[in-house]
C-alpha cells in the first residue's frame, strides 16, 4: 500500500483507534456472551437430566415412609460415585445420604432447592452453590414427592462444566483473536479508505483557507458521499480561485488606474481612516510620517477646516461637496487644488460607509490666471508710460503753436522716441501673440551657423562698437536645422541683451556646440553683473525684469526673453540661463534634431 507524503496520520490513527476499540468491545462482548450462553445451556441440560433421574427414582421409594427407609437406600440407588442422592423428610430431617452420615447432617428444609421445590408447581427446584460437605460447586435438584411426604434430592458436581469451560475459553480465545486480527486488518483498510478522502478534503479546505494551490492529489476513494463532497469542495476551490484572481486583477487594474491619474485621490471610512489613496496623493500630501504609519486620520493629514467640513458633509450627510482653487502649503511652494468630495455607499443597504476626495491640481491654471492679470497690468503700465510722455509733450507743443512760439526740437525727439518704444512694444506683443497661437508657419531648413551669426553680429555692430565690447564667435557646429527668421530673432534678442548688460570694454561670446545626443547648443555669454539665482525661474516671463529701473533706462520692452522662450518651444527645444552674481550670464538654447 502506497502512503502519500502528506498522509493524514492523526485522522487515520483516530479512525483506526476508534474501530479497534469497537472491535475489542465487540469481540469481548461476543466471548462473554458465548461463554455465558454455553454455561447456561450446560447447566440447563444437567438440570434436565437430574430432574428425569429423580422422577425415575421415586418409583423405588419404600411404601411406608419415612419409617421403612434404611440409611443405605441412598447409596444403593446412587448409580454413579459422582452423583449424590439425599432423601429428606417433609420436616427437613435427612433420612439418608449417599455421601455422608445423616447423624451429622443439619435440617435441610431451608435449602434453596427444597424451598424452590415447595414453591414450584412442578414440584422441582434447583440451585447452584458451593457444597461445604463436598468442598466443590454442585448443581442441586430437589423433587417434592407429596404422596410419600419426602423430598428426593440429587446433586451433580460441576467439575465437568469447569473443564468444558476451560476448553471453551481456549478455543474461544483463539477464535476471537483470529476474528480480532481480521477485523483489525479491516479497520486499517477502512481507516485508510476513510482517512484518504477526508484528509484530501481537509487539505483542500486548508488550501482554500490560505489561498494556496493543491500540492498533491490523493487516490480516488470508493465512498460515494465523500467523493461528492470532495468534488463539491474542489468546485468551490476553483470558483474561489477564479474570483480571487478576478479580484486581484481588478485591484491591480484599479491601482494602475489610480496611479496613472494625475489627480490626488483618497478614500476614508467613517472614522476618517484612509481606505486607499493613489501615489499622486502620497507625493503631494503623504510627506507626513503619520500617513506612512498606516494609522493616519483625516484631521491629521489636513488642518484646513474647509476641507474637513467637505468630508464631514459627505460622511454624515451623504452630500457631494466641491471647493474651487483652494490653497495648500507644499514643500515646493504654495499649490492650488479644486476638491470634489462624494460619499461612498453600499450597493445592498445604501448606507454611507466612507467618502472619496479628488484633488485636482489647478496650480498651473492659477499661475496662468495670475500671469494674465500681471500681463494686463504690465501691458497697461508699459503702454501708459510712453503714451503719457507723448500726450504731455503733444499738449505742450499745441500750447506753443497756439501762442506762436517756436516748436522745440527736444519735444519732438521725446515724442518720436516714445512712439518708437510704443511701436516696438506693440510689435513684440503681436509677435508673442502669433507664437502663442502658432499662427506662423515655421520653415525649418538647414542653416549655416557661422553665416547667420555673422549677419546678426554685423547688424548689432554699432552697439558693440559704441561700448567698445569684444565679441567672440566660435562655430563648433557648421549647420543647424531651424527657421531662419526666428533663429535670427533669437540671436538678436540674446546679443542685444548681452550688449546692454555688458559694461564698456567687456567681452561677449557666441558659440555653437554639439551634444553627445546629436543636439545643437547655442550659447550667448556676457561679462556683465550676473543674475541672482532667485530670478532664474521667472526670467523668461513677460515683462519680468531683474532691475526694472535700469531695464527701462536701457530701452528694453521686457518681452525679448519671453519671445526667445516661445521660439525655442516652437522648435521643440528649450532655453535656460546659467549665471553667478558678479561673473556674468550665459543663455543656452537647445535645438533638437540638428544637422551638421
C-alpha positions in Angstrom: 0.0 0.0 0.0 1.5 3.3 -1.1 1.1 6.1 1.5 1.2 9.7 0.2 3.8 12.1 1.6 1.1 14.2 3.3 -0.9 11.3 4.7 -3.4 12.4 7.4 -1.8 10.4 10.2 -3.8 12.0 13.1 -7.1 11.4 11.4 -6.1 7.9 10.4 -4.9 7.0 13.9 -8.1 8.3 15.4 -10.3 6.3 13.0 -8.3 3.1 13.5 -8.2 3.6 17.3 -12.0 4.0 17.4 -12.5 1.0 15.2 -10.0 -1.0 17.2 -11.9 -0.1 20.4 -15.2 -1.1 18.9 -13.7 -4.4 17.6 -12.2 -5.2 21.1 -15.5 -4.3 22.8 -17.5 -6.4 20.3 -15.1 -9.4 20.5 -15.0 -9.3 24.3 -18.8 -9.0 24.5 -19.2 -11.8 22.0 -16.8 -14.0 24.0 -18.5 -13.3 27.3 -21.9 -13.8 25.8 -20.9 -17.1 24.2 -19.3 -18.4 27.4 -22.4 -17.4 29.4 -24.7 -19.0 26.9 -22.7 -22.2 26.9 -22.7 -22.3 30.7 -26.4 -21.8 30.9 -27.0 -24.4 28.3 -24.8 -26.9 30.1 -26.5 -26.2 33.5 -29.9 -26.5 31.9 -29.0 -29.8 30.3 -27.6 -31.2 33.6 -30.7 -29.9 35.4 -33.0 -31.7 32.9 -31.1 -34.9 33.3 -31.2 -34.6 37.1 -35.0 -34.0 37.0 -35.5 -37.1 34.9 -33.3 -39.2 37.2 -35.1 -38.1 40.4 -38.5 -38.8 38.9 -37.4 -42.3 37.9 -36.1 -42.9 41.5 -39.5 -42.1 43.0 -40.7 -45.5 41.8 -38.2 -47.3 44.0 -39.1 -45.5 47.2 -40.4 -47.8 50.1 -44.1 -48.0 50.7 -44.2 -46.7 54.3 -42.0 -43.6 54.7 -40.2 -42.4 56.5 -40.3 -45.4 58.8 -39.2 -48.1 56.3 -36.3 -46.3 54.8 -32.8 -47.5 55.5 -29.6 -45.4 55.6 -28.2 -47.5 52.8 -31.0 -46.8 50.4 -29.4 -43.6 49.0 -26.1 -45.3 48.5 -27.7 -48.2 46.8 -29.7 -46.1 44.3 -26.8 -43.6 43.6 -25.8 -45.1 40.2 -22.5 -43.0 40.0 -20.0 -42.1 42.6 -20.1 -38.5 41.5 -23.9 -38.5 41.9 -25.1 -37.6 45.4 -28.5 -38.7 46.4 -30.3 -37.4 49.6 -33.7 -38.3 51.0 -35.2 -35.6 53.1 -38.4 -35.8 55.2 -41.0 -33.1 54.8 -39.9 -31.7 58.1 -36.4 -31.2 56.7 -34.8 -34.2 58.5 -32.3 -36.0 56.4 -33.3 -39.7 56.2 -30.3 -40.8 54.1 -27.4 -39.5 52.0 -25.2 -41.4 49.6 -22.0 -39.5 50.5 -22.5 -38.5 54.2 -23.6 -39.8 57.6 -27.1 -38.5 58.3 -26.4 -38.2 62.1 -24.1 -35.2 61.5 -26.3 -33.5 58.9 -28.4 -30.5 59.8 -32.0 -29.8 58.9 -32.3 -29.3 55.1 -35.7 -27.7 54.9 -34.2 -24.3 54.4 -32.1 -25.3 51.5 -32.6 -23.3 48.4 -33.6 -26.2 46.1 -36.0 -27.5 48.8 -37.7 -24.2 49.1 -37.8 -23.9 45.3 -39.5 -27.3 45.1 -42.1 -26.3 47.7 -43.0 -23.2 45.7 -42.9 -24.8 42.2 -46.0 -26.1 40.5 -43.9 -28.9 39.0 -42.6 -29.8 42.5 -39.0 -29.5 41.3 -36.4 -26.8 42.3 -32.7 -26.4 41.7 -29.8 -24.3 42.8 -26.1 -24.0 42.1 -23.8 -23.4 45.1 -20.7 -24.4 46.8 -21.0 -27.5 49.0 -19.3 -27.3 52.3 -19.7 -31.0 52.8 -18.0 -32.0 49.5 -15.9 -28.8 49.1 -16.9 -28.1 45.5 -19.5 -26.4 43.3 -22.6 -28.6 42.9 -25.9 -28.4 41.0 -28.7 -29.4 43.4 -32.1 -30.5 42.3 -35.0 -31.4 44.7 -38.2 -33.2 43.8 -41.2 -32.8 46.2 -42.8 -36.3 46.4 -46.0 -35.3 48.1 -47.5 -38.7 48.1 -44.6 -40.1 50.2 -44.1 -36.9 52.3 -40.5 -36.6 51.4 -38.0 -34.7 49.2 -35.8 -36.6 46.9 -32.6 -34.5 46.3 -29.8 -35.1 43.8 -26.5 -33.3 43.4 -24.1 -33.4 40.5 -20.6 -31.8 40.7 -19.9 -29.0 38.2 -16.2 -30.1 37.7 -17.1 -31.3 34.2 -18.6 -27.9 33.5 -15.4 -26.1 34.6 -13.3 -28.4 32.4 -15.6 -27.8 29.5 -15.5 -24.1 30.1 -11.7 -24.1 30.1 -11.7 -25.9 26.8 -14.3 -23.5 25.5 -12.3 -20.5 26.8 -9.1 -21.7 25.0 -11.0 -22.3 21.7 -13.0 -19.1 22.0 -9.9 -17.0 22.7 -8.1 -18.4 19.7 -11.2 -17.9 17.5 -11.8 -14.4 18.9 -8.1 -13.5 18.4 -8.4 -14.6 14.7 -11.6 -12.6 14.4 -9.8 -9.6 16.0 -6.9 -9.8 13.6 -9.3 -10.0 10.6 -11.4 -7.1 11.9 -8.2 -5.2 12.8 -7.0 -5.6 9.2 -10.3 -4.4 8.0 -10.1 -1.5 10.4 -6.7 -0.5 8.9 -8.0 -0.8 5.4 -11.3 1.0 6.1 -9.4 3.6 8.2 -7.1 4.3 5.3 -10.0 4.4 2.8 -11.8 6.9 5.1 -8.7 8.9 6.0 -7.5 9.5 2.5 -10.6 11.3 1.2 -11.2 13.1 4.5 -7.5 14.1 4.5 -7.8 15.3 0.9 -10.9 17.3 1.8 -9.2 18.8 4.9 -6.1 19.6 2.9 -8.1 21.3 0.2 -10.1 23.2 2.8 -6.8 24.3 4.3 -5.5 25.4 0.9 -8.7 27.3 0.2 -8.5 29.0 3.6 -4.9 30.0 3.0 -5.4 30.8 -0.8 -2.9 28.1 -1.8 -2.9 25.7 -4.7 -3.2 22.0 -4.1 0.2 20.4 -3.9 -0.9 16.7 -4.1 -3.7 14.7 -5.5 -4.8 11.6 -3.4 -6.1 8.4 -4.9 -9.8 8.1 -5.6 -11.8 6.6 -2.8 -14.8 4.2 -3.1 -17.1 6.1 -0.8 -19.6 8.0 -3.0 -20.7 10.6 -0.4 -17.1 11.6 0.3 -16.3 11.7 -3.4 -19.3 14.0 -3.9 -18.1 16.2 -1.0 -14.6 16.3 -2.4 -15.9 17.2 -5.8 -18.1 20.0 -4.4 -15.1 21.3 -2.4 -12.9 21.2 -5.5 -15.6 23.2 -7.4 -15.7 25.7 -4.5 -11.9 26.0 -4.5 -11.8 26.6 -8.3 -14.6 29.1 -8.0 -12.8 30.9 -5.1 -9.6 30.9 -7.0 -11.3 32.3 -10.1 -13.0 35.0 -8.0 -9.7 35.8 -6.2 -7.9 36.0 -9.5 -10.5 38.4 -10.9 -10.5 40.4 -7.7 -6.7 40.7 -7.8 -6.8 41.6 -11.4 -9.4 44.2 -10.8 -7.4 45.5 -7.8 -4.3 45.8 -9.9 -6.2 47.5 -12.7 -7.7 49.9 -10.2 -4.3 50.5 -8.6 -2.7 51.1 -12.0 -5.6 53.4 -13.0 -5.3 55.3 -9.7 -1.6 55.6 -10.1 -2.0 56.8 -13.7 -4.5 59.5 -12.8 -2.8 62.8 -12.3 -5.2 63.9 -9.7 -4.7 63.1 -6.0 -7.3 60.7 -4.7 -8.1 59.5 -1.2 -10.9 57.5 0.3 -11.6 57.4 4.1 -14.1 55.5 6.3 -16.5 56.9 8.8 -13.7 57.3 11.3 -11.5 59.2 8.9 -9.0 56.4 8.4 -7.7 56.2 4.8 -9.1 53.2 2.9 -6.9 53.8 -0.1 -5.0 56.6 -1.8 -3.0 56.8 -5.0 0.6 57.6 -5.5 -0.1 61.1 -6.5 -1.8 61.8 -3.2 1.2 60.2 -1.4 3.5 62.5 -3.3 1.5 65.7 -2.6 0.2 65.1 0.9 2.0 61.9 2.1 5.2 63.6 3.2 3.9 63.4 6.8 5.2 60.5 8.8 1.7 59.8 10.1 0.5 58.7 6.7 3.3 56.2 6.3 2.5 54.6 9.7 -0.9 53.4 8.5 -2.7 54.9 11.5 -3.4 58.3 9.9 -6.6 60.2 10.4 -8.1 62.7 8.0 -7.7 65.6 10.5 -4.0 64.7 10.9 -3.5 65.0 7.1 -5.4 68.2 6.7 -5.7 71.1 9.1 -7.9 73.2 6.9 -11.5 73.5 8.3 -13.0 73.9 4.8 -11.5 70.6 3.6 -12.6 68.7 6.8 -16.1 70.2 6.5 -16.4 68.9 3.0 -15.5 65.4 4.1 -17.9 65.6 7.1 -20.7 66.7 4.8 -20.1 63.5 2.7 -19.7 61.2 5.7 -22.5 62.4 7.9 -24.9 64.0 5.4 -24.2 62.0 2.3 -23.7 65.2 0.3 -21.4 66.0 -2.6 -19.2 69.0 -2.0 -16.9 70.9 -4.3 -14.2 73.5 -3.4 -12.6 75.6 -6.1 -8.9 76.7 -6.2 -8.1 76.1 -2.5 -4.6 76.9 -1.5 -2.3 74.3 0.2 1.1 74.8 1.6 3.6 72.5 0.0 7.4 71.8 0.2 7.7 73.1 -3.4 5.7 76.2 -2.6 2.0 77.1 -2.5 -0.2 74.9 -4.6 -3.9 75.3 -5.6 -6.3 72.4 -5.8 -10.0 72.1 -6.6 -11.5 69.5 -4.3 -14.5 67.3 -5.0 -15.8 65.0 -2.2 -18.5 62.4 -2.7 -19.9 59.7 -0.3 -19.2 56.0 -0.7 -22.4 53.9 -0.4 -23.0 50.2 0.0 -24.9 48.8 -3.0 -27.1 46.5 -0.9 -28.1 48.6 2.0 -27.4 52.0 0.6 -25.8 53.4 3.8 -22.7 55.6 3.7 -19.5 53.8 4.7 -16.9 56.4 3.6 -16.1 59.3 1.4 -13.7 59.8 -1.6 -12.0 63.1 -2.3 -10.4 64.1 -5.6 -7.8 66.8 -5.5 -7.3 68.4 -9.0 -4.1 70.4 -9.2 -5.1 73.8 -10.6 -1.8 75.5 -9.7 -0.8 75.9 -13.3 -4.2 77.4 -14.1 -3.9 79.7 -11.1 -0.5 80.7 -12.1 -1.7 81.3 -15.7 -4.5 83.4 -14.4 -2.1 85.4 -12.2 0.2 85.8 -15.2 -2.7 87.0 -17.3 -3.6 89.5 -14.6 0.1 90.6 -14.3 0.3 90.7 -18.1 -2.6 93.0 -18.4 -1.3 95.2 -15.6 2.2 95.2 -17.1 1.0 96.0 -20.6 -1.2 98.8 -19.3 1.8 100.1 -17.4 4.2 99.7 -20.3 1.8 101.4 -22.7 0.8 104.2 -20.3 4.4 105.3 -19.8 5.2 106.2 -23.4 1.6 107.4 -24.1 1.8 109.7 -21.1 5.0 111.2 -22.4 3.6 111.6 -25.9 0.4 113.1 -24.6 2.3 115.5 -22.3 4.7 116.8 -24.9 2.0 116.9 -27.5 -0.1 119.2 -25.3 2.9 121.4 -24.7 3.5 121.7 -28.4 -0.1 122.6 -29.0 0.2 125.4 -26.5 3.4 126.6 -28.0 1.8 126.7 -31.5 -1.2 128.4 -30.2 0.9 131.1 -28.6 3.1 131.4 -31.6 6.2 130.1 -30.0 8.8 128.1 -32.0 8.4 124.3 -31.9 11.0 122.7 -29.6 13.1 120.1 -31.4 13.7 118.4 -28.0 10.0 117.8 -27.5 9.7 116.3 -31.0 12.6 113.9 -30.2 10.9 112.8 -27.0 7.6 112.2 -28.8 9.5 110.3 -31.6 11.5 108.2 -29.1 8.4 107.2 -27.1 6.5 106.5 -30.3 9.3 104.2 -31.4 9.2 102.5 -28.0 5.5 102.1 -28.2 5.7 100.6 -31.7 8.5 98.2 -30.5 6.3 97.1 -27.6 3.3 96.6 -29.8 5.3 94.6 -32.4 6.7 92.4 -29.6 3.2 91.8 -28.2 1.9 90.9 -31.7 4.9 88.6 -32.1 4.2 86.9 -28.9 0.5 86.5 -29.7 1.5 85.0 -33.1 3.8 82.5 -31.3 1.1 81.6 -28.7 -1.4 81.0 -31.4 1.0 79.1 -33.6 -0.1 81.4 -36.4 3.3 81.5 -38.1 4.4 78.5 -40.1 8.0 77.6 -39.2 10.1 76.8 -42.2 12.8 74.7 -40.7 15.7 74.4 -43.1 19.4 73.7 -42.9 21.2 76.9 -42.0 24.9 77.8 -41.7 25.6 78.7 -38.1 28.6 80.9 -39.0 26.8 82.8 -41.7 23.7 83.6 -39.7 25.8 84.5 -36.7 28.0 86.9 -38.7 24.9 88.6 -40.2 23.4 89.3 -36.8 26.7 90.4 -35.4 27.1 92.9 -38.3 23.6 94.1 -37.6 24.4 94.9 -34.0 28.0 96.0 -34.6 27.1 99.6 -33.9 26.0 98.8 -30.3 29.2 96.8 -29.7 31.5 99.5 -31.1 29.8 102.2 -29.0 30.7 100.4 -25.8 34.0 99.0 -27.2 32.9 95.4 -26.5 34.8 92.5 -27.7 32.7 89.8 -29.4 34.0 86.3 -30.0 32.3 83.8 -32.4 33.0 80.1 -32.1 31.1 77.9 -34.6 31.8 74.4 -33.4 28.8 73.2 -35.4 28.6 74.1 -39.1 24.8 73.8 -39.6 21.6 73.9 -37.6 18.1 72.9 -38.6 15.8 75.9 -37.8 13.6 78.6 -39.1 15.9 81.4 -40.4 13.7 84.4 -39.4 13.0 83.0 -35.9 16.6 82.0 -35.3 17.8 85.4 -36.3 15.2 86.9 -33.9 16.7 84.7 -31.1 20.2 85.8 -31.8 19.2 89.5 -32.0 17.4 89.4 -28.6 20.1 87.5 -26.8 23.0 89.5 -28.2 21.1 92.8 -27.7 20.6 91.9 -24.0 24.3 90.9 -23.7 25.3 94.2 -25.2 23.1 96.2 -22.8 24.2 94.5 -19.6 27.9 94.1 -20.5 30.0 97.1 -19.3 32.2 99.1 -21.7 35.3 97.2 -22.8 33.6 93.9 -21.7 33.5 90.6 -23.6 30.6 88.8 -25.3 30.9 85.3 -26.7 28.7 83.5 -29.2 29.3 79.7 -29.6 27.7 76.7 -31.3 28.3 73.2 -29.8 27.1 69.7 -30.4 25.9 67.4 -27.5 26.5 63.6 -27.4 22.9 63.1 -28.3 23.3 65.0 -31.6 21.6 68.2 -30.4 23.0 71.7 -31.1 23.5 74.2 -28.3 23.6 77.9 -28.9 25.3 79.8 -26.0 25.5 83.6 -25.6 27.7 84.6 -22.7 28.5 88.1 -21.3 30.7 89.5 -18.7 28.0 91.6 -17.0 26.9 91.7 -13.4 25.2 88.3 -13.5 21.7 87.3 -12.4 20.8 86.2 -8.8 19.5 82.6 -8.6 16.1 83.6 -7.3 15.3 85.3 -10.6 16.3 82.4 -12.9 12.9 80.7 -12.9 10.9 83.8 -13.7 13.4 85.4 -16.1 11.5 84.3 -19.2 8.2 85.6 -18.1 6.7 88.5 -19.9 7.6 91.9 -18.6 9.7 90.4 -15.9 12.8 92.5 -15.1 15.6 91.9 -12.5 16.2 95.6 -12.3 13.1 97.4 -13.6 14.6 100.9 -13.4 17.8 100.0 -15.3 15.8 97.9 -17.9 13.6 100.8 -18.8 16.6 103.1 -18.9 18.3 100.7 -21.4 15.1 100.8 -23.5 14.0 97.2 -23.2 10.4 96.1 -23.5 10.7 93.2 -21.1 9.4 90.7 -23.8 12.6 89.7 -25.5 13.4 86.6 -23.4 9.7 85.6 -23.4 9.9 85.7 -27.3 13.1 83.6 -27.2 11.4 81.0 -25.0 8.4 80.7 -27.2 10.5 80.4 -30.3 12.6 77.6 -28.8 9.4 75.8 -27.7 8.1 76.0 -31.3 11.3 74.4 -32.4 10.9 71.6 -29.9 13.8 72.8 -27.9 14.4 74.8 -24.7 16.2 77.8 -23.3 17.7 78.4 -19.9 20.2 80.7 -18.1 23.4 79.9 -16.3 24.7 82.7 -14.1 26.6 83.6 -11.0 26.4 87.1 -9.5 29.5 89.0 -10.5 30.6 86.5 -13.1 28.3 87.3 -16.0 25.5 85.3 -17.5 25.1 82.6 -20.2 21.9 82.0 -22.1 21.7 78.5 -23.6 19.3 77.4 -26.4 18.9 73.7 -27.4 17.9 72.8 -30.9 16.8 69.1 -31.3 17.4 67.1 -34.5 20.2 69.4 -35.8 22.1 68.6 -38.9 25.8 69.4 -39.5 
